[in-house]
Structure formats: C-alpha cells, structure tokens
Amino acid sequence: MKLGVLNVVKIFCICIILLLVGDSQQEKQIKIGAVTNEIKLGPFAGQRNMAVGVKNILEENLQEMDYELSPTAEEEISIRLVFFDVKNIGTNVAIYHNDIAITEIIAIGELKRNGKVIKKTIQKGQSKEVSTSTLVVADDGTFNQQTASIALKKVLEAIVKDLTKWKNY
C-alpha cells in the first residue's frame, strides 16, 4: 500500500515538473514579423532577396538562442534594414597590396506584443575582410557574401539580445 502511494506521488511530481517545463518553453516562443529593406542608396537599395536572406539568418539566430519559432506566438520581431555598404580601404605600393573591405550594416529591430511595439532598437554591425598580396590587384568594389553574412549575423544577434534583455529569458 505504501509503495503504491509512493509511486502515485512520484508520478504526480513528474507531471508537475513537465507542466512547468512546458510553460517555460511557451515564454520563449516568438515569431518573425516583417523584414523590410529600406536602404535608399547603393547596390542593395530595394532588393527583396536581401530581406529574405535576413529573415533566414534571423531564424537561425533565434533558434541558436533557444527560442521556439511559432506563428501563434504573442511576441514578434520585425527588422528594417536602413544601411548596407562596403568600404574599401587599401594601400598599393609597387608590387605590395593591402586591402581592407569593411561591411557595415545598420538595422532597426522592433519587439511587438499583440501588434503593439513594446521595444525598439537600432544596431550597427561590422565585418572586415583583409587581403594582402605581393601582386597588383585591381579593386572591383564587389562585396564578399561571407563578410556580409557575418555582419548581418552580428547585427541581428545584437538586436535580439537588446530587445529581449529586459525579460528573464
């Protein structure tokens, strides 16, 4: 009889623990809202593909930070890209060449709950690519996809951290 009561108490405790863990998972549910490209100048102005790429990187960031993506979540993160540029800084002397390409991104993130903005942040991300050689290499002004992805990941991670730091996530 005592063994049966003990088993019932164990099962009850396990159920309570599972319910509490399930509730804490619901707190970390979030959905991704609109990702818009509001860049006005440069080669990335108005490119829809860029917004799609940013949404994919944001999904990866949120999942790495243990958020559950759910279309029914009350909280939503929206991103507006406002600046994206590559600055080329270089030195060429005879046959020595040293180039630095700095990719800069500025984005505005908004955390919304039930459609109302509860927090807003502006973040700047930067990534560098250094190229050194002993040949004369022409500058073509193109951007490196990996450098851009690194800068985007940094700025989106900073946005998520800033928007959610006031909560006990």
Secondary structure, DSSP 4 states (H G I P E B T S, - for coil): -HHHHHHHHHHHHHHHHHHHHHHHHHHTEEEEEEEEE---SSTTTT-HHHHHHHHHHHHHHHHHTTPEE-TT-SEEEEEEEEEEEEEEEEEEETTEEEEEEEEEEEEEEEEEETTEEEEEEEEEEEEEEEEEESS---------HHHHHHHHHHHHHHHHHHHHTTTT-
